[in-house]
Amino acid sequence: MVAADLYDVESLRKAFDGAYGAHLVTPFFTHMSAAKELEEATNLVAAAEGLQHVVWSTLEDTREVIALDDDRMPTLDEYKVPHFDVKGGEADALFAEAGLPTTYVRMSFCWNNLLKGVAPHRAEDGSLKLSLPMGESRISASRPRTSARRS
C-alpha cells in the first residue's frame, strides 16, 4: 500500500513505481468540481507514463447527445453532466493523446449502490419503486450559464 495525492504528480509516480498497471478513477463527489476532476485526471495521466497498462474508470460524454444549447437540460459552465463530461470528454482524450495503453471502463451506475439505501422497495400499492434520495443536495458545484455549442 502506497499513499499518494491526486494533486501531487510526484507522489502518484512513486505510487506507480514498479507497477505493471493501475486502475484509475477520480472522486468527483468528494469536491463536486469539474475543474478539480480535470486536474486530477491530468495528474494521473502525467504520473502513469511508465505503466504498461491503465484501466480508466470513465463515463459517457453527454454533450455528444445533448447539445450545449439544448435548453431541455441545464448547461453548467461547459458541461451538461460535469462528472460524465469531464471523464468522457477531456480526460479520455488525455489518456489517448498520451499514448497510454488504456482500457476504458464505463459504468454509469455502480450496482453496489443498490445495497446502500437506494435499493428498490415496495410502494404501498405493491409496485417496486427506485428512489435516488437527494434531499436538498446540490448536483454540481458549478452554476448554470448559457454556453455556445461544443465543436
N, C-alpha and C positions, 0 to 999 in steps of 0.2 A: 504494500500500500504506500503510495506516494502522495503527498499533499501538493496541490497546485492551485493557482489563482487564474481565473479566466481573463483577468486584466493584466497579467504578468507573463509575457511570452516566454521569458527565460525559465520561469517555474514550470510552465507547460512542457517546454523542451526537456527539462530534467525528468519530468514525469514520464515522457515518452521514450527517454533514453534506454536503449536496449530492447525495446518492444518491437514486435513484428508489425502490430497494428493496434488500432484503438477504435472503440465505439464512442462517437462524439455526439453531444446534444447540448443545446443552450437552454437555460432555465427562464424563459420569458416571464412566467408568472411570479418569479421572485422579485422582479423590478417593474414589470409592465411597460417596458420601454423598447421601442423598435431600434432606436439608436444604440442602446446598450447591447441588444441582441446582435446587431450587425458588428459591433466592436468585438464581442465575444467570438463570433464566427471568424472574423478576420484574424484574430489572435490564434485561434485553433488551427486555421489553415497555415499560418506562418510557422507555428510550432511543429506541425505534422509533416514537414517537408522530408524528414528522414524515414518516415514509416513506409512499409511495403504495401499496406492496405488500410483504408479507413472505412468504417461503417458510419454514415452520417444520418442521424435521425432528422428528417426533414418533413415538410408539408407541401401541399399544393400552393402555387401562387394564384390566388383567387382573381387577380387582375387579368388573368388570361381569359376568364369567362365573364367577368363583371367589369365593364369599363369604368375608369375613374370618374367619368362624368355621368354615370348612371345613378340617378337620384333614388332608385329603389333601395339603395343601401348607402349609408353614410361613408364619406371618404375621410379618413383620419390621417392627416398630413398627406402622404402619397400612397397610403395603403387602404384597402378595403378591410382586410383582416390582418393586422400587423404581424402577429406571431406566425401566420401562414406565409404571408407575402415576403417577409424578410428571409425566412428559411428557403422557400421555394423559388424566390426571385434572386435576390442579391447573393445570399450565402451559397446556394447551389452553384451559381456562376463562379464564385470564388474558388470552390473546390475544383471545378472543371478547368478554369484558367490556370490553376497551379499545377495541373497535370498529375494530381494525386490519384492513384488507383482507388476509386471510391465506389462503394455500394450505397445507393440512396434508398433509405427505408422510409416509406410514407405510411404512417399510422395516424390517421386523423383523430382517432379516439382510442385511448388505451383501455382495453376491456377490463383491466383490474379496477377501473373507476367504478364499475358496477358493484364492486364489493365494498365500496367506501361511501355509502349513503346515497348513491344515485341509482341504486338497483330498482328495477321495475317493481311496482307494488299494486295491490288490488284497490281499485276505487270502490266507492260504496255500491255502484251498480254492477260490480264484479269484473269490470274490464281492467286490463292491465294498463298502468299509467307509468310513463317515464318522465321524471321531472329533473330539471337541472337547476337546483336552488341557487339563486344569485343574491337574493335579498336586495340590499341597496348597493351591492358591489359594482364597481366600475369594470367595464370590459377592457378598456385600454386607457393608458395614461395620456395618450395623445388627445388633442382637441380636434373636433370636426372642422374642416375647412374645404372650400371648393378648390379643386385642382384640375389641371389640364389632363387630357388623355395621355396615357403612357405610350411611348413609342416602342 
